[in-house]
Structure formats: C-alpha cells, structure tokens
C-alpha cells in the first residue's frame, strides 16, 4: 500500500491511497469462486454455473464490495502511518478500480488544529463571596409559601396580586383574529404575562362586569400578523380571587421533609439547602469566567468544520427536546446554532490540550464529592448513588465534569483572582444584577 498526503484548505488533508492490483484481484476472484457454488441461474444446475458467467453477471458488484472493504481497512492504517489526528468522518472518492489495475482512492479529512495555549497568568477572575443570612431564610420561607398558595373568590373589585378569570373575544377592524378569543382564562394582575393595555384595565373590575378594552400590539410582537395593530376586546370578568398563603405550621414543615415540625429545624434545613445552592452558584460563576477567558484567548484557533457541524446538530437536538418536540428539526436552520457550537468545540479542544500539556489526571475523590452533591438533593441519596455507579454512561459524564472542574481550578490557580462581596440573591440571580446594571447606565 502506498500513501501520500497533500494539504488543501486550512485543516483539510487529502490522502491518496494505492492498493496493489494483485491483492484486489485475488480477493475478487476468491469471492466469485465462493459465490459460484451458491449461485442459481436458469440453464445451469446448482453449483455448476461457469466462473466466467458468474464474473460477467456479478463481477462489477463484487469488485465494488471488495474495494469498499479494502478502503475501510486501509484508511485507518494510512491515517496512522501519516500520524494524522483526524476530526469527523472522511469524504472518500474512488479514483481507479478496474481489473488488473491498482485500487486508487482519495480520502479528504480534517485534522485537529495545533493549539498554542495562552498565558493563564493574564486571566482575571472575580470570585463572589456571600453568606446565607436570616433575612435570606425569611425570604425563602415566603417564597415557599407563595409556591403553595391557593386562591379564594372575593366579592370586591380586582386589585394587584389578584387572579381575575376572564372570557374575551378580540377584533381588528371589526374582524375576529386567530388567538384573540378565550374562555375562563386566569390572569394574575401584576404578573406581567399579558400586554399592559390588556391587563391594566382589569384592575378595578368585579365578577360579572363587562368592558371593552383597546389593545395596541407593539411593533416587535411575537405574532407577526398582529404587530403594530390595534384590537378591541370584549371582556367579561367571571370571578376575582385573592391569594391565601399557608401558615408555617407543622404540616407545612413536614411537606418539606422536616418531620419534627420545629421552626429551628425547619430554618436549619433551609439554610443547609441554600448554602449548598450558593456553593454551586459560586462555582458556576468562576467556571463561566474561566471558560469565557479561554474562549477569548484562543479565539483565533481554526476549528474543524466537521466537528462544528456535528455539535450544531447536537445543540439543535437539545433545543428540540427542551421544546418538547413542538418544533421540527427541519424548521430550525443549522446556522442558528453554529455560534454556540463553535464555542463548545473550541472549549473542548482547549480543555483537552490543557489536560494533556499539564498532565492533569482524574481525581476520583472529586468524582465522589460530585456524586454526593447530586444525591443530596434527592429524598433517598443512597439509591441515587447506587443508580449512578451501576450506569457506566452516567459515571463517564460525571468523570468528564470532574476533570473539567479540575481544569477550572488549575486555571484559577494561575489567574489573578479577586473577591467581591455579594448578597445571596446577587449570586443566585446574576442575570438580574446584570440587567439592573444596564438599566442604570
């Protein structure tokens, strides 16, 4: 077998592989002779079909099959001989495949890029520092009460915080439109899920009252057919209900696993859970900053398009699953997910290079800690741990996460790390903090 390699565009390499004619022809003849004993053809007894007739009928097909097997078995050897680290599947083209001639084919592959790691001592990381206060626990208890609230009908005008059940029908220029009609639909005033023009006039209405509401749809409204248009809605209020929060009593506490019904035990359990969530949020913040820095430092690395395409498909599949299959994959162009896919591919390559160059080895104790943290959020932690350890795929994912955390820690050790005091809410909801900062500007 002879192999030559040419560089084409960027990370593409073209291998030209030649397999001696004698090897291919002998393999073809052997297979045709074996077929001769099994072939049935009109005019010949079973097993007595002349070899030349078998060759004439099946020779081309057999040669294609044999060529495919030779290409499959030789390509890996050719790649190994040339010391290529290939990314994605190759594109193969047969150049010559005739009796008495060498089998010649070309395989176009992409190779992994050579990555020169940036200087980690230039990375800046701000580690949030926070603690769970008594006020945070008070707020969490109120949140838990909100989650378990019920509604009680009232005989008064609706006010903010109430749930108003309405039946309505809308028209634009006197004509009904799709999505403009509903019966017995609950609207919580102040929640902001409905357009302000629709929600605001409901305040002050009572059960049985009817009103016509004018609603101006914004220019960026999600339904294209309604953008910039004004509709008139005939609305009838069926009922007004106010929220009733449960008392924080023994029954309430037992619903959250505190069987003693003691307030101190309840607050201690909440604190434990909040501190665990806070610890994870701090780790997530540091990890995000490390990954952002690695992406920025290595932004110029050329990426194998095959890997980007495969990752784009994975990102799209994940989105379709999150949407419950409501959107068909074909309706979501792959280009929509390319930016995120490129980030993931780049990070995967850089993290792998960090592991290789600095000889980082998986810490089994970290894997155990991660598993304990995951199991702690379930009612029966031991059962969760057993389930993970019995599933090789789950454990592999956990090991990959542990190694990724080790990389984050390694980068953070080389980086310039500062600490900044934050409240519990600021650490847990960084998006809200960022949004408030933008509004202030």
C-alpha positions as CSV (number, residue, x, y, z in Angstrom):
1,X,0.0,0.0,0.0
2,X,1.3,3.4,-0.9
3,X,0.1,6.6,0.8
4,X,0.7,10.3,0.0
5,X,-0.7,13.3,1.8
6,X,-1.5,16.8,0.4
7,X,-2.6,19.8,2.4
8,X,-5.6,21.6,0.8
9,X,-7.7,24.2,2.6
10,X,-6.9,25.0,6.2
11,X,-7.2,21.9,8.2
12,X,-8.1,19.7,5.3
13,X,-5.7,16.9,4.2
14,X,-6.1,14.7,1.2
15,X,-4.7,11.2,1.4
16,X,-4.1,9.3,-1.8
17,X,-4.0,5.6,-1.2
18,X,-2.9,2.9,-3.7
19,X,-3.6,-0.8,-3.1
20,X,-1.8,-3.3,-5.4
21,X,-3.9,-4.7,-8.2
22,X,-2.9,-8.3,-7.3
23,X,-4.3,-8.0,-3.8
24,X,-7.6,-6.7,-5.0
25,X,-8.0,-9.1,-8.0
26,X,-7.2,-12.1,-5.8
27,X,-9.8,-11.0,-3.3
28,X,-12.4,-10.5,-6.1
29,X,-11.6,-13.9,-7.6
30,X,-11.8,-15.7,-4.2
31,X,-15.2,-14.2,-3.6
32,X,-16.6,-15.0,-7.1
33,X,-15.4,-18.7,-6.7
34,X,-17.1,-18.9,-3.4
35,X,-20.3,-17.5,-5.0
36,X,-20.1,-20.0,-7.8
37,X,-21.2,-22.8,-5.5
38,X,-24.2,-20.9,-4.3
39,X,-25.4,-19.0,-7.5
40,X,-28.6,-20.3,-9.2
41,X,-29.1,-19.3,-12.8
42,X,-31.5,-20.6,-15.5
43,X,-29.9,-23.2,-17.7
44,X,-27.4,-24.4,-15.2
45,X,-27.5,-26.9,-12.4
46,X,-27.0,-25.6,-8.9
47,X,-23.2,-25.1,-8.3
48,X,-22.4,-25.7,-11.9
49,X,-22.5,-22.2,-13.3
50,X,-19.3,-21.4,-15.1
51,X,-17.0,-19.0,-13.4
52,X,-16.8,-16.8,-16.4
53,X,-20.6,-16.4,-16.3
54,X,-20.5,-15.6,-12.6
55,X,-17.8,-13.0,-13.3
56,X,-19.9,-11.5,-16.1
57,X,-23.0,-11.2,-14.0
58,X,-21.6,-10.3,-10.6
59,X,-18.0,-9.2,-11.2
60,X,-18.7,-5.5,-11.1
61,X,-20.8,-5.7,-7.9
62,X,-18.2,-7.9,-6.1
63,X,-15.4,-5.6,-7.1
64,X,-17.3,-2.6,-5.5
65,X,-17.8,-4.6,-2.3
66,X,-14.2,-5.7,-2.1
67,X,-13.0,-2.2,-2.9
68,X,-15.2,-0.8,0.0
69,X,-13.7,-3.4,2.4
70,X,-10.1,-2.6,1.3
71,X,-10.8,1.2,1.8
72,X,-12.3,0.7,5.2
73,X,-9.5,-1.5,6.4
74,X,-6.7,0.6,4.8
75,X,-7.8,4.1,5.7
76,X,-7.2,3.7,9.4
77,X,-3.7,2.3,8.7
78,X,-2.9,5.1,6.3
79,X,-4.0,7.8,8.8
80,X,-1.9,6.1,11.5
81,X,1.2,5.9,9.2
82,X,0.9,9.6,8.4
83,X,0.4,10.4,12.1
84,X,-2.8,12.4,11.4
85,X,-5.3,13.3,14.2
86,X,-8.5,13.3,12.1
87,X,-11.7,15.1,13.1
88,X,-15.0,13.9,11.8
89,X,-15.8,11.5,9.0
90,X,-13.7,11.4,5.8
91,X,-15.0,12.1,2.3
92,X,-13.9,9.2,0.0
93,X,-13.6,9.2,-3.8
94,X,-12.5,6.2,-5.8
95,X,-10.0,7.2,-8.5
96,X,-9.3,3.8,-10.1
97,X,-10.9,0.4,-9.6
98,X,-10.5,-1.7,-12.7
99,X,-9.3,-5.3,-13.1
100,X,-5.6,-5.5,-13.4
101,X,-5.1,-2.0,-12.1
102,X,-4.2,-0.7,-8.6
103,X,-7.2,0.3,-6.5
104,X,-6.7,4.1,-6.0
105,X,-8.8,6.3,-3.8
106,X,-8.6,9.7,-2.2
107,X,-9.8,10.5,1.3
108,X,-10.3,14.1,2.3
109,X,-10.2,14.6,6.1
110,X,-9.9,17.4,8.6
111,X,-7.3,17.3,11.2
112,X,-7.3,18.7,14.7
113,X,-5.5,22.1,15.0
114,X,-2.3,22.6,16.8
115,X,-3.2,24.7,19.8
116,X,-0.7,27.0,21.4
117,X,-2.1,27.7,24.9
118,X,-2.3,31.3,26.1
119,X,-0.7,32.7,29.2
120,X,-3.0,31.9,32.1
121,X,-1.5,34.5,34.4
122,X,-3.2,37.2,32.4
123,X,-6.7,35.8,33.2
124,X,-8.7,37.9,35.7
125,X,-11.4,36.3,37.8
126,X,-13.8,37.9,40.3
127,X,-15.0,35.3,42.8
128,X,-18.3,36.3,44.5
129,X,-18.3,36.0,48.3
130,X,-21.7,35.7,50.1
131,X,-23.4,34.1,53.0
132,X,-26.9,33.0,53.8
133,X,-28.4,35.5,56.3
134,X,-31.5,35.2,58.4
135,X,-33.2,37.7,56.1
136,X,-32.5,35.4,53.2
137,X,-34.1,32.5,55.0
138,X,-37.1,34.6,55.8
139,X,-37.4,35.5,52.1
140,X,-37.1,31.8,51.1
141,X,-39.8,30.8,53.5
142,X,-42.1,33.4,51.9
143,X,-41.2,32.0,48.5
144,X,-42.1,28.5,49.7
145,X,-45.4,29.9,50.9
146,X,-46.0,31.6,47.6
147,X,-45.4,28.2,45.8
148,X,-48.1,26.6,47.9
149,X,-50.7,29.4,47.9
150,X,-54.3,28.8,46.9
151,X,-57.0,31.2,45.7
152,X,-60.2,32.2,47.3
153,X,-63.0,34.0,45.4
154,X,-63.8,37.5,46.8
155,X,-66.8,39.8,46.3
156,X,-64.9,43.0,45.6
157,X,-63.1,44.9,42.8
158,X,-59.9,43.3,41.5
159,X,-56.6,44.7,42.7
160,X,-52.9,44.0,42.0
161,X,-52.0,40.4,43.1
162,X,-55.5,39.1,42.5
163,X,-56.3,36.4,40.0
164,X,-59.0,37.5,37.6
165,X,-60.8,34.9,35.5
166,X,-61.9,36.3,32.2
167,X,-63.7,35.4,28.9
168,X,-62.9,37.6,26.0
169,X,-63.0,38.0,22.2
170,X,-60.9,40.4,20.2
171,X,-61.4,42.0,16.8
172,X,-59.2,44.1,14.5
173,X,-61.2,46.4,12.2
174,X,-64.3,44.5,13.3
175,X,-63.0,41.1,12.3
176,X,-62.0,38.3,14.8
177,X,-58.4,37.1,14.6
178,X,-56.6,33.9,15.5
179,X,-55.7,33.7,19.2
180,X,-58.0,36.6,20.1
181,X,-60.6,34.5,21.9
182,X,-60.5,32.6,25.2
183,X,-62.9,31.3,27.8
184,X,-62.3,31.2,31.6
185,X,-58.7,32.3,31.3
186,X,-56.9,33.2,34.6
187,X,-54.9,36.4,34.6
188,X,-52.8,37.3,37.7
189,X,-52.7,41.1,38.0
190,X,-49.2,42.5,38.3
191,X,-47.6,39.3,36.9
192,X,-47.0,41.0,33.5
193,X,-47.7,37.9,31.4
194,X,-50.3,39.8,29.4
195,X,-49.8,43.1,27.5
196,X,-50.2,46.1,29.8
197,X,-53.0,47.5,27.7
198,X,-55.0,44.3,28.4
199,X,-54.1,43.7,32.0
200,X,-54.3,47.2,33.4
201,X,-58.0,47.8,32.7
202,X,-58.9,44.6,34.6
203,X,-57.9,46.2,37.8
204,X,-61.0,47.6,39.5
205,X,-63.4,45.2,37.7
206,X,-65.7,42.9,39.7
207,X,-67.2,39.5,39.0
208,X,-69.9,39.7,36.3
209,X,-68.7,43.1,35.0
210,X,-68.1,43.6,31.3
211,X,-65.9,46.1,29.4
212,X,-64.4,46.8,26.0
213,X,-60.6,47.1,26.1
214,X,-58.4,48.7,23.4
215,X,-55.0,47.0,23.0
216,X,-52.2,48.3,20.9
217,X,-49.8,45.5,19.9
218,X,-46.1,46.5,19.8
219,X,-44.1,46.5,16.6
220,X,-42.0,43.6,17.9
221,X,-44.9,41.4,19.0
222,X,-44.2,37.7,18.6
223,X,-47.2,37.1,16.3
224,X,-46.3,38.8,13.0
225,X,-49.9,39.3,11.9
226,X,-50.6,41.5,15.0
227,X,-47.5,43.7,15.0
228,X,-48.4,47.4,15.2
229,X,-52.1,46.7,15.1
230,X,-54.8,47.8,17.5
231,X,-57.5,45.4,18.7
232,X,-60.7,45.9,20.6
233,X,-61.5,43.1,23.2
234,X,-65.0,42.5,24.7
235,X,-64.1,41.2,28.2
236,X,-66.2,39.7,30.9
237,X,-64.9,39.0,34.4
238,X,-66.2,35.7,35.7
239,X,-64.5,35.8,39.1
240,X,-62.0,37.6,41.2
241,X,-59.8,35.6,43.7
242,X,-57.2,36.7,46.2
243,X,-54.2,34.6,47.2
244,X,-54.2,32.8,50.5
245,X,-50.8,31.8,51.8
246,X,-50.5,28.7,54.1
247,X,-49.4,29.1,57.7
248,X,-45.9,28.0,58.5
249,X,-47.0,25.2,60.9
250,X,-46.1,21.6,61.5
251,X,-48.0,20.3,58.4
252,X,-46.2,22.9,56.2
253,X,-42.8,22.0,57.5
254,X,-43.4,18.3,57.1
255,X,-44.2,18.8,53.4
256,X,-40.6,19.9,53.1
257,X,-39.1,16.9,55.0
258,X,-38.9,18.4,58.5
259,X,-40.9,15.8,60.4
260,X,-40.3,17.4,63.8
261,X,-42.3,20.4,62.8
262,X,-39.9,22.5,64.8
263,X,-39.2,26.0,63.4
264,X,-35.5,25.9,64.3
265,X,-35.1,22.6,62.5
266,X,-37.0,24.0,59.5
267,X,-34.8,27.0,59.3
268,X,-31.7,24.9,59.7
269,X,-32.8,22.6,56.8
270,X,-33.5,25.6,54.6
271,X,-30.1,27.1,55.4
272,X,-28.4,23.9,54.5
273,X,-30.1,23.7,51.2
274,X,-29.4,27.4,50.4
275,X,-25.8,27.1,51.4
276,X,-25.4,24.1,49.0
277,X,-27.0,26.1,46.2
278,X,-24.8,29.1,47.0
279,X,-21.7,27.0,46.8
280,X,-22.8,25.6,43.4
281,X,-23.6,29.2,42.2
282,X,-20.1,30.4,43.1
283,X,-18.5,27.5,41.3
284,X,-20.7,28.2,38.3
285,X,-19.7,31.9,38.3
286,X,-16.0,31.1,38.4
287,X,-16.3,28.4,35.8
288,X,-18.2,30.8,33.4
289,X,-15.4,33.4,33.8
290,X,-12.7,30.8,33.2
291,X,-14.4,29.5,30.1
292,X,-15.1,33.0,28.7
293,X,-11.4,33.8,29.2
294,X,-10.3,30.6,27.5
295,X,-12.5,31.3,24.5
296,X,-11.3,34.9,24.2
297,X,-7.6,33.8,24.5
298,X,-7.9,31.2,21.8
299,X,-10.4,32.9,19.5
300,X,-8.1,32.6,16.5
301,X,-7.9,28.8,16.6
302,X,-9.2,27.3,13.3
303,X,-11.8,24.7,14.0
304,X,-12.6,21.5,12.1
305,X,-15.9,22.2,10.3
306,X,-17.0,18.6,10.7
307,X,-16.9,19.0,14.5
308,X,-18.7,22.3,14.3
309,X,-21.4,20.8,12.1
310,X,-21.8,17.8,14.4
311,X,-22.0,20.0,17.5
312,X,-24.5,22.3,15.8
313,X,-26.8,19.3,15.3
314,X,-26.4,18.3,18.9
315,X,-27.3,21.8,20.1
316,X,-30.3,21.8,17.8
317,X,-31.5,18.4,19.1
318,X,-31.2,19.6,22.7
319,X,-33.3,22.6,21.9
320,X,-36.0,20.5,20.2
321,X,-36.1,18.2,23.2
322,X,-36.4,21.2,25.6
323,X,-39.3,22.4,23.5
324,X,-41.0,19.0,23.9
325,X,-40.7,18.3,20.1
326,X,-43.0,21.2,19.4
327,X,-40.6,22.4,16.7
328,X,-39.4,20.0,13.9
329,X,-35.7,20.0,13.4
330,X,-36.1,20.8,9.7
331,X,-37.7,24.1,10.7
332,X,-34.6,25.2,12.6
333,X,-31.7,26.0,10.2
334,X,-28.4,24.6,11.5
335,X,-26.8,28.0,11.1
336,X,-28.8,29.3,14.1
337,X,-26.7,27.1,16.4
338,X,-23.3,27.5,14.9
339,X,-22.1,30.2,17.2
340,X,-22.8,28.1,20.3
341,X,-21.4,25.0,18.6
342,X,-18.2,26.8,17.8
343,X,-17.8,27.9,21.4
344,X,-18.3,24.3,22.6
345,X,-15.9,22.8,20.1
346,X,-13.2,25.4,20.9
347,X,-13.6,24.9,24.6
348,X,-13.4,21.1,24.2
349,X,-10.1,21.4,22.2
350,X,-8.6,23.9,24.6
351,X,-9.6,22.0,27.8
352,X,-8.2,18.7,26.2
353,X,-4.9,20.5,25.4
354,X,-4.7,21.8,29.0
355,X,-5.2,18.3,30.4
356,X,-2.6,16.9,28.0
357,X,0.1,19.6,28.4
358,X,-0.2,19.8,32.2
359,X,-0.7,16.1,32.7
360,X,-3.9,16.6,34.7
361,X,-5.3,13.3,36.0
362,X,-8.8,12.5,37.1
363,X,-9.3,12.9,40.8
364,X,-11.5,10.1,42.0
365,X,-12.3,11.8,45.3
366,X,-13.7,14.8,43.3
367,X,-16.0,12.4,41.4
368,X,-17.2,11.0,44.7
369,X,-17.9,14.5,46.0
370,X,-19.8,15.5,42.9
371,X,-21.9,12.3,43.2
372,X,-22.6,13.1,46.9
373,X,-23.7,16.6,46.0
374,X,-26.1,15.4,43.3
375,X,-27.5,12.7,45.5
376,X,-28.0,15.1,48.5
377,X,-30.8,16.9,46.6
378,X,-32.9,13.7,46.4
379,X,-35.1,12.0,49.1
380,X,-33.0,8.8,49.0
381,X,-29.3,9.8,48.3
382,X,-28.0,6.2,48.7
383,X,-30.4,4.9,46.0
384,X,-29.2,7.7,43.6
385,X,-25.6,6.9,44.3
386,X,-26.2,3.2,43.5
387,X,-28.0,4.1,40.3
388,X,-25.1,6.2,39.1
389,X,-22.5,3.7,39.9
390,X,-24.4,1.0,38.1
391,X,-24.6,3.1,34.9
392,X,-21.3,3.5,33.1
393,X,-22.6,6.3,30.9
394,X,-23.7,8.4,33.9
395,X,-20.4,7.8,35.6
396,X,-18.5,8.8,32.4
397,X,-20.4,12.1,32.3
398,X,-19.6,12.7,36.0
399,X,-15.9,11.9,35.4
400,X,-15.8,14.4,32.5
401,X,-17.4,17.0,34.7
402,X,-14.9,16.4,37.5
403,X,-12.0,16.7,35.1
404,X,-13.5,19.9,33.7
405,X,-13.7,21.3,37.3
406,X,-10.0,20.4,37.8
407,X,-9.2,22.4,34.7
408,X,-11.2,25.3,36.1
409,X,-9.3,25.1,39.4
410,X,-6.0,24.9,37.6
411,X,-6.7,28.0,35.5
412,X,-7.9,29.8,38.6
413,X,-4.7,29.0,40.4
414,X,-2.7,30.6,37.6
415,X,-5.0,33.6,37.2
416,X,-5.4,36.8,39.1
417,X,-8.4,36.2,41.4
418,X,-10.2,39.0,43.3
419,X,-13.1,38.6,45.7
420,X,-16.2,40.7,45.7
421,X,-18.9,40.8,48.4
422,X,-22.3,39.8,47.1
423,X,-25.7,39.2,48.5
424,X,-27.3,35.7,48.2
425,X,-29.7,37.0,45.6
426,X,-27.0,38.6,43.6
427,X,-25.0,35.4,43.4
428,X,-28.0,33.2,42.6
429,X,-29.5,35.6,40.0
430,X,-26.5,37.2,38.2
431,X,-28.7,37.9,35.1
432,X,-31.0,40.2,37.1
433,X,-27.9,42.0,38.5
434,X,-26.5,42.5,35.0
435,X,-29.9,43.8,33.7
436,X,-30.1,46.3,36.6
437,X,-26.6,47.5,35.8
438,X,-27.5,48.0,32.1
439,X,-30.6,50.0,33.2
440,X,-28.5,52.2,35.5
441,X,-26.3,53.1,32.5
